[in-house]
């Protein structure tokens, strides 16, 4: 069965951790939150403000997380522009 395509934005924290932010995935009916995923902690809520406050991760930085999401979690991802 084909899973739906999920839009994702990859951002990087100053410490080097990459976060996948799912802007179209509401979290707990709170418009300021959306779904996210990190290698440590995995799925959780993220403030939408992280999209603007964190630097975009480049493809080399987010490649391991993208692979984990696609190959192990089962997402079909559409990576949104780093300028989102």
N, C-alpha and C positions, 0 to 999 in steps of 0.2 A: 504494500500500500504506500502511496506517495504522501509524505507528510507535507503540510502547507509550508510555504516559504516564510521565514521569519526574518524581519528586518533587524539588523544589529549595527551598533556603533561601538567601535573599540576605542577606549581611552586608556591613558597610562598615568598612574600616580607618580609623584616625584621620587618615591622609593623604588620604582621600577615595576610594580605589580600592574598587570593589565586587567581591565574589567570590560566585560561585554555588557552593553546596555541595550535593552529591548524597548525602544520608545513606544511601540504600539502594544505593549503587554502591561495593562493596568495592574496595579498591586493594591489589594485591600480597599478598592473603591476610593482611593486617595489620589486626586489628580496631580499631586506634587511628586508621586512615587511611580516607578515603573519596575518591571522585572530586570534582574541582572544575573550575572554568573561570573564567578571567579574560581580559579583552580582550588584555592583554599576557601572553604565555606560553601562553595557551589552556588545553588540558586538562592536568591534573596531579593530584598527590596533595594532600590537605589533612588536617590533624589535625582530628579530630572536636571537639577542645576549642575550635576557633574558633567553633563554634556558640554556645557559652556566653560566650566571652571577648570577642567582637566585638559591636558594636551592630547591631540589625536595620537593614537599608537600607529606606527607604520607597519606595513605588512610583515616584515621580519619580526617585529615585536609581538604582534598578535597571532602569528601563525600557529604556535603550539596550542593556544586557547581555542582558536578556530577549529583546528584538527580535533581537539577533545570534544567540542560541541557537535561537530558533524559525525565523527566516527564512533564516539562512545555514548554520547547522549542522544544522537539521532536527529538533530536539527538539520533542516535545509536552510542555509543562511543566504541572505542578500545583504552584503556589507554596504552600508550607506556612506556617502562621502564624508571625508574627514572634516569638511567645513559645515556639516549639518548644524 
